[in-house]
């Protein structure tokens, strides 16, 4: 049996009932994505949230292709505990890369947030620690969408990352009107630390004639010492 601390609860497009769950095994530091995807109702039933400890028979699939090497066949998943805020911060800190390109180990042209198939990295999720003053949550191009702009620790600027963090997205949606988005950004800017979980979607071609590849997205946004208060989160 393998236990992971949940670090990613990722929403899909509107109407898709599945949630992509991923976490880190503390002893090995390995990121694991239980498959098949859980349904939202299963996440509720298991009472999953960032910091939950999920245990089950997690077996890597054979012959996995880059970058989604975290995929594991999951049997008998159970919630077996909840980590503390300090434990959650530690697992994020120990998985940190210094920047987006460093984390994925590939070169990415300025202005792009897609990694082409012929440059597929060895993993599909990385952790970054960013300066709280160099991150901004903004309205997206489509009504009801929100985006992330940030500067990584090597000084590279990144723009328009869709926020797929399930809890953060729901929080921001509830606070999108009036001056709430400004208040949200102000709160984030006052935190000592911000950790981002940056993930790669499955292979996708942007219609109608856009590039095909693995598109980057914000799977998780975590602040310390104060958290952005979801329904539940990594510290109560």
N, C-alpha and C positions, 0 to 999 in steps of 0.2 A: 504494500500500500504506500502511496505517495501523498504527501501533504504540500499544498501550495498556499501562499498568502495572496489573495486576490488583489491585483493591481489594475486590472482593466475590465470594465463592463461597458462594452461598445455597442451602441445602437446602430441599426441598419436604416435603410431608407423607410420613409413613412409607409406603413402598411405591412412591413415585414415583421412577423411576430417573434423573430429570433434575436438573441443577444449573444455577442461574441465575448466569452469569458476567458481571461488569461491571468496567470499569476506566476510568482517566483517561488521555487523550492529553496528554502532557507539554507540548507546544508550545502547544496551544490551551486546555488546562485543561478540555476537554469530556469529560463522562462518556459512555461508550459501552457498550451492552449487545449483544454479538453474538447474533444469532438465526439459526436456531432454537436453543432451549436445547441445551446439550451434555449427553450422557449421562455418568454418573459414570465409566464405563469410558473415555470419551474424555478426561476430565480427567486420569485416571491415565496414559493413554497419552501425552498432551501434557506430563505432569509439571507441572501447574498448581498454584500455591499463591500466597498473597498476596505480591506483589512480583515475580512472573513478568512478563516482557515478552512479550505476545502480539501477533503481527503477521499481517495478512491484508487481503484486500479487504473493507472495511467501508463499506457504503453505506447511508445513512439511508433508511428506508422513506418513501414519499410519504404525505402527508396523515395524519401521526401525530396521534392524539388525546392531549390531556393526561390523565394526567401522564406516561405512559411514552414520553416523547419521545427517550429514549436508544436505542431499538431500532434496530439496524442489521442489514441482511442481510450475513451473514458467509460468505466463500468462501476456502478455502485457508489456514485458520488454522495457524500454526506458532509454537512457542516459540522466541524469538530472543534470549533472555538473561534475566538476573535483576538487578534493581536492588539497590543497597546499602540498608542500614538508613537512612542519612541521606537518600538519594534518595526512599525510601518515605515517610519522615516529611515531607519537603518537599512532596510531591504531596498528602498529606493536609492539611497546614497551609494550603497555598494554595487549597484548596477549601472551607475552613471557613466555616460560617455562625455567627452569634452565638447562635442558639437555634433550637428546632424551628419555631416560628411564623415567625421571620424567614427560615429556610432555605426553607421551602415557600411562604412569602408568603401565608399564609392564617391566619385566626383559627380556633382550635380550642378548644371549650369545656373548662373544667376537668373533669378526670376522664375525658376521652375520648381514644382513640388512633385514631380513625377520621376521615378527611376525606370529607365527602359528595361525591357525584358532581357536584352543581351548583357545588361550590367547588374542583374539580380544579385542582391547581397545575400550573405549567409544567414541573416535573421530578419524578421519582419517587425520587431518591436524594440525600441531603445528607450532609455531614460536619460533625461537632461535635467541639470539644475541650472536655472536661469535667474538673473537679477530681477527682483520683483518690480523694478522700475522700467524694465525693458520687455514688458508683456502688455498686450492690450486685447480686450474682447470687443468685437465690433459687430454690427449688423451685417449679415451676409447679403449677397446679391438677390437672393430669392426671399420673398416674404416669409418670416418665421425662422429663417436660418441665422446662425451666428458663426463668426469666424475668429480665428486667433492669429495675431501678429506677434512676433517675438524676436529677440536677438539672442543667439546662443553664446556660450562662454568664450568662443573664439572670435566673436564680433560680427558674425555673419547674420544678416537680416533675413527673416523669413516672413512671408505674408500669405494671408487668405487660406489658412489651414481650416478645413471644416472641423467643428468640434463634435466628435462622436461619443464623447464621454457621456454615458447615459444620465447619470445624476446631475452633472454640471449643466448639460443641455436643458434638462427639465427645470433646473433652478433658474437659469438665465431666461428661459421662455416665460417663466412666471414673473420675472422682474425686468422685462424688456421695455415696458412703457415708461413715460415721463423721464425722470433723471436717474432711474434705477441702474442703468448700464454704467453711467458715470460713477455712481456710488460703488458699484461692484468693482470697477477698475481702481477706484481710490482705495478700497479695502485691500485689494491684492497688492497695490504698490507699497502699502505699509507693512507687509509681512517680511519676516527675516529671510525666508526661503520659499522658492516655488520650484516644484518638480513637475516636469512634463513627461507623459508617456506618449511617444510618437510612434504610430503604427503605419504599416503599409496595407492598403486594401488588396484584394485579389486582383488579378490581371484584368484591366478594363481599358477600353478605348473611349476617349471623350468624343461625343458626337458633335457635329457630323464628320468632321475631318481632323479632329484633334489627335494628339499623340496617344499611343497605347503604352501602358506600363503599369507600374505599381504606384498608386497615388498616396501621398502622405496625408495623414490626418492626426488630430489630437485625440488620443484615446483616453487620456487622463490628465487632470490638472489638480495638483495638490499643494496646499499652502500650509506653512508653519510659521509661528506657533498656532495661529488661529486658522480654522478651516472654513471653507465656504460651506455653509450649513445645508446639506442635502436633507432628504428625509432621514437617511442614516448615512454614516460615513465612518472614517477610520478612527475616530475617537468620539466618544459620547460625552 
